[in-house]
Amino acid sequence: WTDKGIRIVASGEIYANFRLNGSIVYAQGEMISSKGTAALGTQFWTGHLTNVNNFGDRSNLVSVMSLTNNNSITLSNLDPNVNVKGLGTGSTHTITLDANESFIFVSSPYNSSYPDKDGKAFIGALLSSDADVVVNVGSINGNMVNTGDSAEGGRDHATDQIVPLDRVGNDYVLVKGLGIDVHERPIIIATEPNTNVYFNNNSTPENLTNAGDYYVVETASANYYNADDIMTLY
């Protein structure tokens, strides 16, 4: 689909929020708040849930919309066995979009030869373009554990509009939600080689060797959140 998406332009400050529900019984829902001009860029590192369960309704996505004509867009740093729907396997895929056209890169662990790889397909992938684009990422009916629809497993939408590399920082504060520990696990993605990540007052960092390497925080097994359920990382 190259004709999907919404572009909003206003003469003054506005707030734009897109909401959806996943079925007639409202079992899953999501909302995406536009980052406005802060979302425009040419280089993005992408991520989503570690969505590896072999269910037919599970998928992961990287959605990109171009603001100019003849814009060459490349998604790279993929595992070569990842199967991108409509494009096949390979570590790099390149498409060309005109102004206001969009493209959605999609993977799914369902009936996959490599469900672990397709379920984590775009975590640590690099999307780059010749000119400005906006990018949404996430998972549809996903979760963070390789189980079915049990209390631990569950499923939900988890999508967001991301900002480009030049707006990504190196100091973060996170607040733990009300979910169970196996779901309250941030994913840290390195944008530079040999990145050390420190959590709270822990003196020993987690080292990410290459750009695109990632670390899934195991909240139940280490003191990543403090007594107030707040995590700082740098």
Secondary structure as UniProt FT lines:
FT   STRAND          17..21
FT   TURN            24..25
FT   STRAND          29..33
FT   HELIX           36..39
FT   STRAND          41..46
FT   TURN            56..57
FT   STRAND          59..66
FT   TURN            69..70
FT   STRAND          71..76
FT   TURN            80..81
FT   STRAND          83..84
FT   TURN            85..87
FT   STRAND          88..89
FT   STRAND          93..97
FT   TURN            99..100
FT   STRAND          102..107
FT   TURN            110..111
FT   HELIX           115..119
FT   TURN            120..124
FT   STRAND          125..142
FT   TURN            151..153
FT   STRAND          156..162
FT   HELIX           165..167
FT   STRAND          172..175
FT   TURN            181..183
FT   STRAND          187..189
FT   STRAND          195..197
FT   TURN            200..201
FT   STRAND          206..208
FT   TURN            211..212
FT   STRAND          214..216
FT   TURN            219..221
FT   TURN            227..228
FT   STRAND          230..233
//
